[in-house]
Amino acid sequence: MKTILWIFACHLPVTLASAAERIMVWDSKALFTKPELHRTHERKAKGMRSFFYEGADYKGKPTKVFAYYSTPKGKTPKDGWPAIVCAHGGGGTAYPEWVRFWNGKGYAAIAMDLEGHLPGGNSHQVEGNFPTGVEHPDAGPSRIDWFGDRALPDKEQWFYHAVADVIRANSLLRSFNEINNEKIGLTGISWGGTVVSAVAGIDHRFAFVIPVYGGGYIHKSDNEGLTQWFPPKNMTKKQFQDYRTKWDPSIHLPHAKMPILWVTSVADPVFQINIFSKSSKIVGGDSNLCIRPWMIHSHGNGWADAPEIWQFADSIVKGTPSLPKLKRPQTKGNDRTVHTPYEGKGKFTQAWIYYTKSLDNWKDRKWHFIQCSINEEELISQKPLPIDTTAFLVYVFRDNNGYRDNHAASELVILSK
């Protein structure tokens, strides 16, 4: 029966791709087993372990994935440390600073290189000033632009290995005695955000997932740098069907049941707010959108600039207060005043509408603001939306003497195209 479904799905017209069931190319049973760990003296980092762990097979041979791992200072809690898996973005690698950052928040952390490289350069506390992009002998495939390897067999494509290697990192952490297996989360930045968005619908063992910048629906983007990889410029019908049913996170996210926090800005230059908000809406479990107004797109900013990232993690595994939650904004009749139901009274001090009148590409749109009054159960805009508004969302935050946290946002409402 599975074979029949596969053949049928792959020969559907492209316009029906979204109606097809996903095609699972990963063997979760195999990936959920403990991977073999290999000690190494390569690329040491002070105060943490560096090693290789076994990734997915590549051309008939097991691969090895380089990683840094460390736990917080102090005595291990009775029930073990909470932990997090850190998936880097394009041009990134395993970053010691990212591991140390989470250690400082009370989490064990693992950061791996997802492109078959050894860490190089000197950014984010990578030591030794080694050259970047150095492949090791047991590496899997490197990323080729945006799905530039689409003509290769499934298990030779980079995205297959990136997802598999993240899942194996979870399996590895779960084999460590000092880790609480019920409190392992996942975060990814940019391309890593796209990878972990797919993983969320495949590896149900994660307690929470936090994609930053990257998500699904890449084929729906109006970013020229992304659209060039899809029809009509690139990809055959068969390749596009494979992309939609196997690789894009939008086919996996409805299967994600753990809490997810989506973190970005309204003006992200790579993954636009429309596809990011769309990704957040189709999650099978609890989904939360965090918009920080002008968040810079980079690795360091992607883990340190948004306190909501660790606030959210703590709320899931440490029982701290949750972030506010905004429901879909509404207007009533001909009145363009915006009403937004919310949960989390007292968790924020300001509420605003972001709106745009533009029809330009999303990354080029100019955004304007309207303040909202905070009522008992809903936020009410202090001015009506302009008649020529094309899209808007509502966001809130807590301001404590200039330090802003607890950012939360509604979904993006698109009024015209």
C-alpha positions in Angstrom: 0.0 0.0 0.0 2.8 2.4 0.8 4.4 1.8 -2.6 1.2 2.5 -4.3 0.8 5.8 -2.4 4.3 6.8 -3.2 3.9 6.3 -7.0 0.5 8.1 -6.9 1.9 11.1 -5.0 4.9 11.5 -7.2 2.7 11.7 -10.4 0.1 14.1 -9.1 0.1 17.5 -10.9 2.2 20.1 -9.0 -1.0 22.0 -8.1 -2.2 19.0 -6.0 1.1 18.5 -4.2 -0.1 20.1 -1.0 -3.0 17.6 -0.8 -0.6 14.6 -1.0 0.5 12.9 2.2 4.1 13.4 3.2 6.7 10.9 2.0 8.9 10.0 5.0 12.4 9.4 3.8 13.9 9.1 7.3 14.0 5.8 9.2 13.1 7.2 12.7 13.5 3.8 14.3 17.1 3.7 13.3 17.8 7.4 14.0 16.2 7.1 17.5 18.9 4.6 18.5 22.0 5.7 20.4 24.7 6.7 17.9 28.3 5.6 18.3 30.5 8.3 19.8 34.1 8.8 18.7 36.6 10.8 20.8 38.8 13.2 19.0 41.6 15.7 19.6 40.4 17.9 16.7 39.3 21.5 17.3 39.4 21.5 21.1 37.5 24.1 23.0 38.2 25.1 26.6 35.9 23.6 29.2 33.9 21.4 26.8 34.0 18.0 25.1 34.6 17.8 21.4 33.8 14.5 19.6 32.3 12.9 16.5 29.0 11.0 16.7 27.7 8.7 14.0 25.3 10.3 11.5 23.3 8.8 8.7 24.9 6.5 6.1 26.2 8.2 3.0 26.9 6.2 -0.2 26.8 3.0 1.9 29.2 4.2 4.7 28.4 5.7 8.1 29.2 9.4 8.5 30.6 11.2 11.5 29.3 14.5 12.8 31.6 16.9 14.7 30.1 18.4 17.9 30.8 20.4 21.0 29.1 19.4 24.2 29.1 20.8 27.8 26.9 20.9 30.9 26.5 23.8 33.3 28.9 24.3 36.2 27.9 22.8 39.5 26.2 19.7 40.7 24.0 17.7 38.4 20.3 18.1 39.5 18.7 14.9 40.9 16.6 14.4 37.8 19.4 15.5 35.4 20.1 18.6 33.4 17.6 20.0 30.9 19.4 20.1 27.5 19.2 21.7 24.1 20.4 20.8 20.6 21.7 23.8 18.5 21.5 23.7 14.7 23.5 26.3 12.9 22.5 28.2 9.7 24.2 28.7 6.3 27.9 29.2 6.6 27.9 28.2 10.2 29.5 25.4 12.2 29.5 24.0 15.7 30.0 27.1 17.9 31.4 26.9 21.4 29.9 30.2 22.3 26.4 28.9 21.6 27.0 25.9 24.0 28.4 28.2 26.7 25.4 30.5 26.3 23.0 27.8 27.1 25.2 26.4 29.9 24.8 29.8 31.4 21.1 29.5 31.3 21.2 26.1 33.2 21.1 23.8 30.2 23.4 21.1 28.9 24.0 21.9 25.2 25.3 20.3 22.0 26.2 22.2 18.8 27.2 20.2 15.8 28.5 21.0 12.3 25.8 20.0 9.8 27.9 20.3 6.6 30.6 17.7 7.2 33.2 20.3 8.3 35.5 20.9 11.2 35.0 24.3 13.0 37.2 27.0 11.6 37.7 30.8 11.7 37.5 32.6 15.0 33.9 33.7 15.3 31.8 32.8 18.3 34.7 31.5 20.3 36.0 28.9 17.8 39.6 28.4 18.8 42.8 27.8 16.9 42.2 30.1 13.9 41.9 27.0 11.6 40.7 27.5 8.0 36.9 27.4 7.5 35.1 24.8 5.4 37.6 22.0 6.0 35.9 18.6 5.4 36.9 15.6 7.5 37.3 12.1 6.0 34.0 10.6 7.2 31.8 13.6 6.3 28.4 13.5 4.8 27.4 16.0 2.0 27.8 19.7 2.2 25.0 22.1 1.4 24.9 23.2 -2.3 23.2 26.6 -2.3 19.4 26.2 -1.9 18.5 22.6 -2.8 21.2 22.6 -5.4 21.5 18.8 -5.0 17.9 18.2 -5.8 18.7 15.8 -8.7 20.6 13.4 -6.4 19.1 10.4 -4.7 17.2 11.3 -1.5 19.8 9.9 0.9 22.6 11.8 -0.8 21.0 15.2 -0.4 22.2 17.6 2.3 18.8 18.3 3.8 18.3 14.5 4.4 21.6 14.4 6.4 21.0 17.7 8.2 17.7 16.5 9.6 19.1 13.0 10.4 22.1 14.5 12.2 19.9 16.7 14.4 17.8 13.7 15.3 20.9 11.6 16.1 22.1 14.5 18.4 18.9 14.0 20.4 19.5 10.3 20.6 23.0 10.9 21.8 21.9 13.3 24.6 19.4 10.8 25.7 22.1 8.2 26.3 24.0 10.5 28.8 23.2 9.8 32.4 23.4 13.5 33.4 20.6 14.5 31.0 16.9 14.6 31.8 15.4 12.9 28.7 12.0 14.6 29.2 13.6 18.0 29.0 15.5 18.1 25.8 14.7 21.0 23.5 15.8 22.1 20.0 16.7 25.4 18.4 18.0 26.4 15.0 19.0 29.6 13.3 18.3 30.6 9.7 18.9 27.4 7.6 19.0 25.7 10.9 15.5 27.1 11.7 14.3 25.4 8.5 16.0 22.1 9.5 14.5 22.1 13.0 11.1 23.0 11.6 11.2 19.8 9.7 12.6 17.8 12.6 9.7 19.0 14.8 7.3 16.9 12.8 9.6 13.9 12.7 11.2 13.5 16.2 8.4 13.7 18.7 10.8 13.2 21.6 11.8 16.9 21.8 10.1 18.8 24.7 10.1 22.1 22.7 11.4 23.5 19.4 12.5 27.1 18.7 13.1 28.0 15.0 14.8 31.4 14.6 14.4 33.2 11.3 13.9 30.0 9.2 10.8 27.9 8.7 8.8 26.3 6.0 7.0 27.4 2.8 10.3 28.5 1.2 8.7 28.0 -2.2 6.1 30.6 -1.3 8.7 33.3 -0.6 9.1 36.4 -2.8 12.8 36.6 -2.0 14.5 36.4 -5.4 17.4 34.5 -3.8 15.0 31.8 -2.8 12.5 31.8 -5.7 15.2 31.1 -8.3 15.5 27.5 -7.0 11.8 26.7 -7.8 9.7 26.4 -10.9 9.6 27.9 -13.4 13.3 28.7 -13.2 14.5 25.5 -11.6 13.3 22.1 -10.6 11.3 19.7 -12.7 7.7 18.9 -11.8 9.0 15.7 -10.2 11.7 17.5 -8.2 9.2 20.1 -7.0 6.8 17.4 -6.0 9.6 15.7 -4.1 10.5 19.0 -2.4 6.9 19.6 -1.3 6.2 16.1 0.0 9.6 15.3 1.5 11.7 18.3 2.3 9.8 21.5 3.0 8.9 21.8 6.7 5.3 22.6 5.7 4.6 18.9 5.1 6.0 17.9 8.5 4.8 20.7 10.8 1.2 19.4 11.1 2.7 16.4 12.8 4.6 18.4 15.4 2.9 18.2 18.7 5.4 19.8 21.1 5.3 23.5 22.0 7.0 25.7 19.4 8.2 29.2 19.6 8.9 31.1 16.3 11.3 34.0 16.6 12.0 36.6 14.0 11.4 40.3 12.9 8.9 41.8 10.5 11.8 42.7 8.1 13.9 39.6 8.0 15.9 39.8 4.8 15.9 36.1 4.1 12.8 34.4 5.4 9.9 36.8 5.0 7.3 37.3 7.7 4.4 36.0 5.5 5.9 32.5 5.2 7.2 32.5 8.8 3.7 33.3 10.1 2.2 30.7 7.8 4.6 28.1 9.2 3.5 28.9 12.7 -0.2 28.5 11.9 0.0 24.9 10.7 1.7 23.3 13.7 -0.1 20.3 15.2 0.5 21.5 18.8 0.8 24.7 20.7 2.5 27.4 18.5 3.7 30.8 19.6 5.0 33.7 17.5 7.6 36.1 18.9 8.3 39.2 16.8 11.1 41.5 17.9 11.0 44.6 15.8 14.4 44.9 14.1 16.2 41.7 15.1 19.4 41.3 13.1 19.8 38.1 11.0 22.9 36.4 12.3 24.1 33.5 14.5 25.0 35.5 17.6 21.9 37.7 17.4 19.8 34.6 16.8 20.6 33.1 20.2 21.4 36.1 22.4 19.1 39.0 21.3 15.8 37.5 22.2 15.3 36.7 25.9 12.0 35.1 24.9 14.0 32.1 23.6 15.2 31.0 27.0 12.0 32.4 28.7 10.0 30.0 26.5 12.4 27.1 27.2 12.3 27.7 30.9 8.5 27.8 30.8 8.4 24.3 29.3 11.0 22.5 31.3 11.4 24.6 34.5 7.8 25.6 35.2 8.4 29.4 34.9 5.6 31.7 33.6 4.7 31.3 30.0 4.9 34.0 27.4 1.7 36.0 26.5 -0.4 34.6 23.7 -2.3 36.6 21.1 -5.2 35.3 19.1 -6.2 36.4 15.6 -6.9 40.2 15.4 -10.4 41.1 14.3 -12.3 44.2 13.0 -16.0 44.6 13.5 -18.2 45.5 10.6 -17.1 48.7 8.8 -15.2 49.8 11.9 -11.5 49.4 11.2 -10.6 49.4 14.9 -8.6 46.2 15.6 -9.6 44.0 18.5 -7.2 41.2 19.6 -8.1 38.7 22.2 -5.2 37.6 24.3 -4.0 35.4 27.2 -1.4 36.5 29.8 -2.8 39.5 31.6 -0.1 41.4 33.4 2.7 39.8 31.4 3.3 42.8 29.1 3.1 46.6 29.4 2.7 47.7 25.8 0.8 46.6 22.8 1.2 47.8 19.2 0.0 47.1 15.7 2.5 46.8 12.9 0.9 47.5 9.6 2.0 48.1 6.0 0.4 49.7 3.0 3.0 48.3 0.6 2.7 45.6 -2.0 6.4 45.4 -2.5 8.4 42.2 -1.7 8.0 41.6 2.0 11.6 42.4 2.9 11.3 45.8 1.3 8.0 46.9 2.8 7.8 49.9 5.1 6.0 49.3 8.4 4.0 51.7 10.5 2.7 51.6 14.1 -0.6 52.1 16.0 -0.6 51.7 19.8 -3.3 49.5 21.4 -5.1 49.9 24.7 -4.8 46.9 27.0 -8.2 45.9 28.2 -9.2 43.0 30.4 -9.5 40.4 27.7 -8.6 42.1 24.5 -6.3 44.7 23.0 -8.0 47.6 21.1 -6.2 49.8 18.6 -6.3 53.5 19.5 -6.8 54.4 15.9 -8.5 52.5 13.0 -6.4 50.8 10.4 -5.9 53.0 7.3 -8.1 51.9 4.5 -5.2 51.1 2.3 -3.5 48.7 4.8 -2.3 45.5 3.0 -1.2 43.5 6.0 -0.8 43.8 9.8 -0.1 42.0 13.0 -0.3 42.8 16.7 2.6 42.5 19.1 3.2 43.0 22.8 6.2 43.3 25.1 7.1 44.0 28.7 9.2 47.1 29.3 11.2 47.2 32.5 13.3 50.4 32.5 14.4 49.9 28.9 14.9 46.2 29.0 12.2 44.5 26.8 11.2 40.9 27.0 8.0 38.8 26.7 7.5 39.8 23.1 4.6 37.9 21.6 2.7 38.4 18.3 -0.5 37.5 16.6 -0.5 35.8 13.2 0.0 38.1 10.2 -3.3 39.2 8.7 -3.0 39.8 4.9 -5.8 42.0 3.6 -4.8 42.2 -0.1 -2.1 41.0 -2.4 
